Amino acid sequence: MGDTGGVSNRRDWEREATVRPLRDADFETMSGIPLEPVYGPDDGLFPGQFPYTRGPYATMYRSKLWTMRMFAGFGTATDTNARFKEILRTGGDGLSTAFDLPTLMGRDSDDPAALGEVGKAGVAVDTLSDMEDLFQGIDLGAVTTSMTINSPAAILLAMYVAVAEKAGVERHRLGGTIQNDILKEYQAQKEFIFPPRPSLRLVTDVIRFTTAEMPSWHPISISGYHIREAGSTAAQELAFTVANGFAYVEAAMRAGLRVDEFAPRLSFFFNAHIDFFEEIGKYRAARRIWARWMRDRYGAADEKSLRLRFHTQTAGVSLTAQQPEVNVARVAIEALAGVLGGTQSLHTDAFDEALALPTERAARIALRTQQVIAHESGVANVADPLGGSWFVEEITDALERQAEEVFAHLDRLGSGSILDGVCEAIESGWFQGEIADAAYRFEKKVASGRRVVVGVNRYTETDDGATSLLSIGAEVETCQLARLARVRASRDDEAVAAALVDVRRTAAHTETNMMPSILEAVRVSATVGEIVGALADEFGRWTEDPVI
């Protein structure tokens, strides 16, 4: 079952397990049966040992539960700030920020293309003032923050750093993650702005900046979530995501970084879909593949470089608008798969998200679902409790084999470079076509009834009942436009113009890290759209050829 990297034994594992102190809990069943931290043969592999199939850490959740990180963002920054504080009050221990579509696309709220979208699917952030409101009253030195942003990721990270420093929190103390995964945008989510190769330069500049100045920050969250939401299979999600990870490693190494300088801070973001055992096998295979490739192909020696750590979110695409309360069961099953697969942090979707942004009540139920799994189910008491299952081990192996076939294809496309192969596959539409074909095959199964979706093609109801939904009114856009106008009127226009000239200058010099000039631009209240425009003057804008 994959490369073992040598024989390990229980004594070696027990020595490693002492590194992570155990959390305060009784490790026994409800009947009082005492539980070992891990089960398996004495000469077998254990969690925390190469190739980490059974988990990245020796004691897993016995020492520390996963971070319960709830995704939030809607309306104005003040609206979302209130939701953040509610999440923290009810037991969430990590913030995850959703931005609205104009922000994701690098457009200001007063851009004509933003009309009707401001604050609708996330929070509107145009300037540093919005970022200050977003985190007002929250100690950024005490909480970790994830920001789901890609093309303008460098700009939003610069804003976060500037807000923290104004509050007296030095950048080296900041913990969290910026998604910053541009490759999957071309493959699946389509929120790209610039062509692939200059976009990769922005990614690597963020990696270089955080490696030097933000040691507790994850500069990229390599995301399979959106690949899966676009319609891929679990095997494709695994293969395409890990291949993107290899591409970023090669890009950073080409930029002059040594692999062990940056790789320990790389993280992943996977979907937790409804096929329970396949999802668990997917996570186990991902860890094993990453460990082997990082050691054997890229020469990583630091164990932290070999350990794949990941965040999980339950599958939005599996939620149904019909009988939405049934989604509570779907979310619980998917979250349990993420935990049994060894996730380091978890977001659970709200049951009403197929209809609208989640209400406060639905978001609280989603968080309580994680808390029930953590504190009542007993699954956190033993590391990799499904390890050794013939079924789970076979699925893990099969997914690994399918992923290796994809890597071989990309390696051939890139003439020995996964990075060049991924870029070639994006530019030719190969990824897009593979995902589209998989989505079509799945929908055919649902339409024919071969794949049952409860409430959709079987066990349907004529009246699903009324569900109270969160509504974002037109007043949000009016308020945001007025706020943006006030910032524009009060700022130093000469300082903004000079900062944007410097952004263009650094963009033109490929050896210069762009983060310092972007940081200065946000400090003088240049907008997201203005900074993106300055970068586009040098990089151009990307238009995708349709896949037929």
N, C-alpha and C positions, 0 to 999 in steps of 0.2 A: 504493500500500500504506500507507494511513493518512496522518496529518498529518506532514509532514517537518519543519516549523518552519524551513524555509530550506535552502539548499544548503550542505553541508559539504565539506571536502576533506581529503586525507591530511595535508597540512601542519598544518592546525588540529588534527587528531587526534594527530599526533606531538607537538605542543606539550603537549597535555593528558596524553599518556601519560608524559611525564617527571615528572609529579607523584607517581606511585606507583613506587618503585624495584622493579626486577625481582628475584625470588627467585633463589637460586643454583641454576641448572639449565642443562642443554644443550638448547637449543630446536632440535632436529633430529629427523628420523625415525631408526629403527634402522639404516637404510641410509646415514645421514649426510646426507640431504637437508636443507638449512637451511630453517627455517620462519619466515615473517613473523608478527608478532603478530596480524595480522588480514588478511583477504582481502576484496576487493571493488573496485568501480570507484573511481578517484580522486575522482570527483565524487559519490560515494555517501555514505550515512550510516555512521557507525562507532560502536562501543561507547563509552559515556560521553557521547554527544551526544543532545540532545533529538530524538525522544521516547523514547530509551533502549530501543528495540525490541531492539537487539543486545546490550544489557547495560548495567548502571548505571555501570561503570567502564571506562576506556580500555583498560587492559591485562588486565583480569579476572584469571584465575588465574596469569598470568605473574608478577604482582607478589605475590599472596597467594592461597594455596589457600583454599577454603571451610573454615569451622569444622566439625570432625567432632564433632558433639554427640550423644552416645548417651543415650537415654531410660532412666532407671533409677528404681526405687522399689518396695519390697516390705517387708513385715514391720514391724519397729520401725525407728526412726531409726538405731540402731546397725547393724542389718543393711544398710541402704542406704548408710550411710557407708562400709562396707567395699567395697561394689560401686563406689561413686564413686572410691575410691582405686585400685581395680583398673583402671577405665576410664582414669584419668589415667596409671597406670603403663604401660599398653599402647598409649599414643599418642593417646588422645582429648584434645582441647584445649578442651572445653566440657562442662559438666554440664547435664543436663535432668532435672527432677524430676517423677516421677509420684506423685500422692497417692492414698490409698485412697478408696473411695466415701464413707464417712462424712465425711472431711475435705472432699471436693469438695462435699458437700451441706451443709456447715456444721454437722455434728453431732459431738459428742464421742464417744469410743470407748465410754463407759459409757451412751450413749443407747440405750434399748431398740431403736430402729430400726437401730442399728449392729450388732446381734448377728449374728455369723457373717461379717461383712464387714471386720473390723478387720485391716488389713495385707494383705488378699488381692490387690487389684488395684493396689496402690501403697503408699506408706509412710504410716503413721498419724502425724499431727501434731495434738496437742491444745493444747499450751502452748509457751511460749518454751523451756522445757527440752528439748522434743523437737527444736526447730529447732537448739538448741545441739549436741545429739548428732549431728544430721544432717550438720553441717558441721565437726565436731570434727577438728582437725588439717589443715584445708584453708584455705589463704590466700585469703580472699574478695577481697583486693585484687589477686590475680594470676590469678584464674580468672573466666570469665563463667558465669553460671548462668541457666538458663531454668526457670521454674516454670509448669507446666500447671495453672492454677487460675483459676476465673472468678468465680462468685458471691462467695466469701470472699476474692477476690484482694487487696483492700486489707489484710485482716488478715494474710495470709501474707507480703505485702511488708513490713508493719510488723515482723513477727517477724524477717525477714531483715535489715532495717536494724538492729534492736536487737542481734542476734547479732554483726553486723559491728562495731558501735560498741563493744560490750563487748570485742571482740578488738583494738580500736585501729584499725579501718579506718573512716575517715570516710565518710559516705554519698555524698559527691561523687566518691569513688574507685570506687564499685561499678559494675560493668558486667554487663549481662544483660538479661533480658526477663521480664516477668510477662504471662501470656496475657491475662487481664482482658477477654476478648471475650464479653460477655454476650449480644449479639444472636444469635449462632449457637447459643447454648444453647436459646433459644426455638424456633429454626428446626430444629434437628437433634439436639443431644446431650442436651437435657432436664435438665441439671444446674442448674436455676434455683432461686432461693429467693424473691426479692422480685419485684413487678411490674416490667414493663419500664422505665417512666420513672424511678422512684427508683433502679433498678439502673444506669441510664445516668448518674445523678448520681454514684454511687460511681466509675464509670469515669472521668468527667471530673475528679473530685477527685484521683484517682491521677495523671492527666495533669498537672493543675495542680501537684501536689506534686513530682513528678519533674522537671517543667520548671524549677521554681524551685531544687530542691535536689539533684537527681541527674542531672546533664547527660549522663552516659554510660549511662543506663538507658533501655531501651525500655519505655514504660508500657503498651503494648498490642501484642499479636500478633494481628492480624486474621486469623481462621483459616477457611480453606476446607476444611481437612483433615477436620473432623468432618461438614461438610456432604456431602462426598464419601463418607465412610464410611457415612453414613446412606442412601446410594443415589442421590445426584444424578448427573447427567452432568457431564462436564468443563466444558461451556458453562455449566451452572447453578452449578457451583462457582466458576467465574470471575466470573460476574455477581453472584451473591449476596454473595460475599466482598468484591469491590470496592465494591459498593453499601453494605455495612456500613461499609467504610472511609470512604466519603463521609459516612455518617450520623455517625460519630464526629467527623469534621472539623467538621461543622455543630454538633454538641453542644458541642465545645470552644470554638468561636467564639461560640456563644450564651452560654457561661459567661464570656466576656470576654477570651479569649486571641486574640492575633493569629496567623494561620495559620502564619507562618514561625517563631513562637516554639516550636511543638510538633511541627509536621509532620515535621521532619527525624528525629525519634526514633520515628515510627510504623514498624512493621514488619508483614510478612505471613507467613502460614504456609500453604503449599499441600501438597496430596497429590501424590505421584508414583505414578500408576496405571500399568497395564500397556500401554495403547495408546500406544506409544513416541512417535510423531510428533505425535499430538494433544496429549500432555502438553507437549512442547517448544513447540508453538504457543501453548498456554495461557499459559505464563510470559511469552512474548514479547508477547502481546496485553495481558496485565495491566500490564506496564510502560508500554506505549504509551498505554493508556487512562488510567492514573493520572496520567501526566505532562501529558496534554492537559487533563483535568478540573481538576487542581490549579492549572494556570496560567490556564486560560480561565474556569472557573466560580468558583474560590475565591480567585483573585488571588495565588497564591503566586509569589514572585519568587526565593527562595533555591533554587538548583539542588538542594540536598539535600532540599527539600520535594517536588521533582518526581520524584526517583529512588525508584522502588519497590524496596525490598530485601526479601528473603524467605528464610525457612527452609523446608526441604522434608523430609517424611518419606515413606518408601515406604509403599505401601498395605497396611494391616493387613487390610482386607477382601478383598484378592486372595490372601492366604495360604490354603492348604488344610491341613486336618487329615490328609487322605489323602496318602500319600507326601510327608511334610513336607520331606524333603531337596530336593525339586524347588523349594521356596521359595527356595533359595539363588540359583537362576537368575532367578526372578522379581524378587527384591530387586536383583540386579545390573543387570538391564535397567531397572528403575524408577529406581535411583540414577543410572545413566548419563543417563537423560532429564533428571533434575534438574540434573545438571552441565552438560549441553549446553544446557539452558534458562537457565543463568546463576544458579543458587542461591547465596546467601551462606553458608548453613550447611545441614547435611544429617544426618539420622538414618536409619540403615538398620535395618529390622526383623530380628529373629532368626528363623531358619527354624522354630523350635518354638513361636512365639507364637500359632498357631491352637489350640494344645493347652493352654498354660499360660504363666505368666510365663517369660521367657527364662532358660535356664541360663547360667552364666558362659561355658561353651564356645561356645554358640550366639551370645551377645552378642559374643564376641571375633571369631568368623567374620564377623559383620555389620560390625564395625569394619574388619577386614582387607579386606572387599569395597571399602570406600571408599578404603583405602590403595592397593589394586591399581589402581583407576580413577585415582587422583591421580598415582601414581608410575610405573606401567607402561604404561598404555593410550595415553598421548600426547595425550589429549583436552584436557588442561589447558594445552597449549602455544599454542593459538590461540583467540582470542575468537570466539564465535558461529560455529563452523566450518560450521554448516548454513545460515547466512544466505545468501540468494540462491537457495536451492533452490526451484524453482517449487512443489513440493509443500508444503514447510514454510511458505512465504510465503502460499499460498492458505489453509492451515489457520489461520494466524495471523489473516488478514483475516476469515475466516468466523466464527471465535470472537468476534472483536471486534464484528462485526455483530450476532450473537445477544445479546451482552452489552448492547449499546446499546438493543436492544428492551426488555430488562428494565428498564434505567434509565429509559427513557421511561415505562413502565408505573408504576414507583414514583413518578416525578415527578408524574404525573397524580394518583395516589392522595394524595400529600401536598400537592397544590395548589402545586407549585413548590418543595417541600422534600423532598429524599431522606430526611432523618431522619424526618419525619412520615410519609412514604410507607412506610418500612421498619416503623415502629411499627404503622401501620394494617395492613400485610400480615401482621405477626405476630399481631395481635389477631384478625384475620379468618381465620387459618389458611391463608393463600395459600401462603406458603413451604412449610409442612408438607405441604400437598396436592401441590404440584409435585414435591417430593422423593419422596413416597410413590408417585406415579404413575411416576416415572422408575425407582424401585427395582423396581416391579412389572413394568414392561416388560422390564427386564434379566433378572429371574428367569424370566420366560416364555421368553426366548431360551435360557437355560441349560437349562431343563427340556425344551425341545423339541429341543435339540441344535444349534440355529442358532448359538449361541455356545459354542465348545469351551473347556472348562476341563480341562486335563490332569490325569488322576488322579481326576476327579470324574464327568464324563460321557463321557470317552473315555480310552483307555490306562489302564484301571483295573487294580488288583491286588487279589487276594483277601486277601493278607497284607502289610500295610505294614511289618511288622517292629516291634520294640520301640524306643521312644525314651525316653531318660532325661529326666524332667521335674523341674522345680523345684516342690516342695510346701511350702505354707505351713500349718503345723499349728495346732491349737487353742491351743498354748502361747504363740503370738504374742499372741493376744487376752488371755490371762491375764496375761502380762507387761505389756502396755500398760495394762490396767485397774489393775494394782497401781501402776504408775508414776504414772498420773493421780491415783490416790487419795493417794499420797505428796505430790504437788504441792499438791493441795487442802488437805491437812492442815497443810502447812508455810507456806502463804502468809498474807498479811495480809488477812483477809476484809473488814475495813472499807475498806482501800485499793481492793480489787476492787470493792466495792459503789459506792464514790464514782466510780471510773473508769467503771463502766457507766452511772451516772446521767449523767455527762458525755457519753458516747456518745449516749445518747438525746437529750440537750439539743442537741448539734450536729446530729443527724439532723433535728431539728424546725426548724432554722434553715437554709433553703435556700442562704443566701449564705455559710455557714461551711463551710470545708473540713474534712471529717471525719477526714482522715489523722492530724493531731496527737492527737486524742482516742483514736483507735484505737491509735496507737503507745504512748500512756501506758497503755492497758488491757493490752496484751500485756506491757509491762514489769513490771506488778504481778502477772503470771501469770493474768490472766483467760483463760478457754479460748476456743477458736474458737466452740464452741456458745453460750457465754454472750454473746459479742460479737454473734454473729448474732441471738440472741434479743433483745438490746437494740435492734438495728436493726429487727427485725421488729415490735417494739412500735410503732414509728413508721410503718414502710413497709407492713406487712402481708405476707402470703405469697401467692404466685401459684399459681393452679390453672388448668391448661390445659383448654380445651374440646376434646373429641375431634374429630378431623377425620374425616369420613365420606366 
